[in-house]
């Protein structure tokens, strides 16, 4: 393995990770604003007595949805602990390490 190839792998992984992290943080911010405005609108309509919401049922439904999603991720291939070593050996440690560092920096700066 030559030094140029390793350098390109590390640099490319870092750059791709930074772009992914930056974009993901922007998308998460947008989703949070939209959901927040939705709940603010619902709370306003309830305050104006145009709407009656049972918040306990909303809480139970959201908890059930989150637990279902958490259980579903254990069924997805690649999310269990045995597949991480295969992913590292296929992609290479320099690529995954630099991509994760770039992702973290891009997510923090986004």
C-alpha positions as CSV (number, residue, x, y, z in Angstrom):
1,X,0.0,0.0,0.0
2,X,1.6,3.3,-1.0
3,X,1.5,6.5,1.0
4,X,-0.5,8.5,-1.7
5,X,-3.3,6.0,-1.6
6,X,-3.6,6.1,2.2
7,X,-3.5,9.9,2.1
8,X,-6.3,10.1,-0.5
9,X,-8.3,7.6,1.5
10,X,-7.9,9.5,4.8
11,X,-8.5,12.9,3.1
12,X,-11.5,11.7,1.1
13,X,-13.1,10.0,4.1
14,X,-12.7,13.1,6.2
15,X,-14.1,15.3,3.6
16,X,-17.1,13.0,2.9
17,X,-17.7,12.6,6.7
18,X,-17.6,16.3,7.2
19,X,-20.2,16.9,4.4
20,X,-22.5,14.2,5.7
21,X,-22.3,15.5,9.3
22,X,-22.9,19.1,8.2
23,X,-25.9,18.2,6.0
24,X,-27.4,15.9,8.6
25,X,-27.3,18.5,11.3
26,X,-29.0,21.0,9.0
27,X,-31.7,18.5,8.2
28,X,-32.2,17.7,12.0
29,X,-32.5,21.4,12.7
30,X,-35.2,21.8,10.1
31,X,-37.1,18.8,11.3
32,X,-37.0,20.1,14.9
33,X,-38.3,23.5,13.9
34,X,-41.2,22.0,11.8
35,X,-42.2,19.6,14.7
36,X,-41.9,22.4,17.2
37,X,-44.1,24.7,15.2
38,X,-46.6,21.9,14.7
39,X,-46.8,21.4,18.5
40,X,-47.0,25.1,19.1
41,X,-49.9,25.4,16.7
42,X,-51.7,22.5,18.4
43,X,-51.1,24.0,21.9
44,X,-52.4,27.4,20.6
45,X,-55.6,25.7,19.2
46,X,-56.1,23.9,22.5
47,X,-55.6,27.2,24.4
48,X,-58.3,28.8,22.2
49,X,-60.5,25.8,23.0
50,X,-60.8,24.9,19.3
51,X,-59.1,21.6,19.9
52,X,-59.1,19.1,22.8
53,X,-56.0,16.9,23.1
54,X,-55.5,14.0,25.5
55,X,-51.7,14.5,26.1
56,X,-51.4,11.3,28.0
57,X,-52.5,9.3,25.0
58,X,-50.0,11.3,22.8
59,X,-47.3,10.4,25.3
60,X,-48.1,6.7,25.3
61,X,-48.3,6.6,21.5
62,X,-45.0,8.3,21.1
63,X,-43.3,5.9,23.6
64,X,-44.7,2.9,21.8
65,X,-43.5,4.3,18.5
66,X,-40.0,4.9,19.8
67,X,-39.8,1.4,21.4
68,X,-40.9,-0.1,18.1
69,X,-38.3,1.8,16.2
70,X,-35.6,0.8,18.7
71,X,-36.6,-2.8,18.4
72,X,-36.6,-2.5,14.6
73,X,-33.0,-1.3,14.4
74,X,-31.9,-4.6,16.0
75,X,-33.4,-6.4,13.0
76,X,-31.6,-4.4,10.4
77,X,-28.5,-6.1,9.0
78,X,-25.3,-4.3,9.9
79,X,-26.7,-2.9,13.2
80,X,-25.8,-5.9,15.4
81,X,-22.4,-6.1,17.1
82,X,-21.1,-8.9,14.9
83,X,-21.2,-7.0,11.6
84,X,-19.0,-4.0,12.7
85,X,-15.7,-5.9,12.2
86,X,-16.8,-6.9,8.7
87,X,-17.5,-3.3,7.8
88,X,-14.2,-2.2,9.2
89,X,-12.3,-4.8,7.2
90,X,-14.2,-4.0,4.0
91,X,-13.8,-0.2,4.2
92,X,-10.5,-0.1,5.9
93,X,-9.6,1.6,9.2
94,X,-8.2,4.8,7.6
95,X,-11.4,5.5,5.7
96,X,-13.8,4.7,8.6
97,X,-11.6,6.5,11.2
98,X,-11.2,9.7,9.1
99,X,-14.9,9.6,8.0
100,X,-16.1,9.3,11.6
101,X,-13.8,12.2,12.7
102,X,-15.0,14.3,9.7
103,X,-18.6,13.4,10.6
104,X,-18.2,14.6,14.1
105,X,-16.5,17.9,13.1
106,X,-19.1,18.5,10.4
107,X,-22.0,17.8,12.8
108,X,-20.5,20.1,15.4
109,X,-20.0,23.0,12.9
110,X,-23.4,22.5,11.2
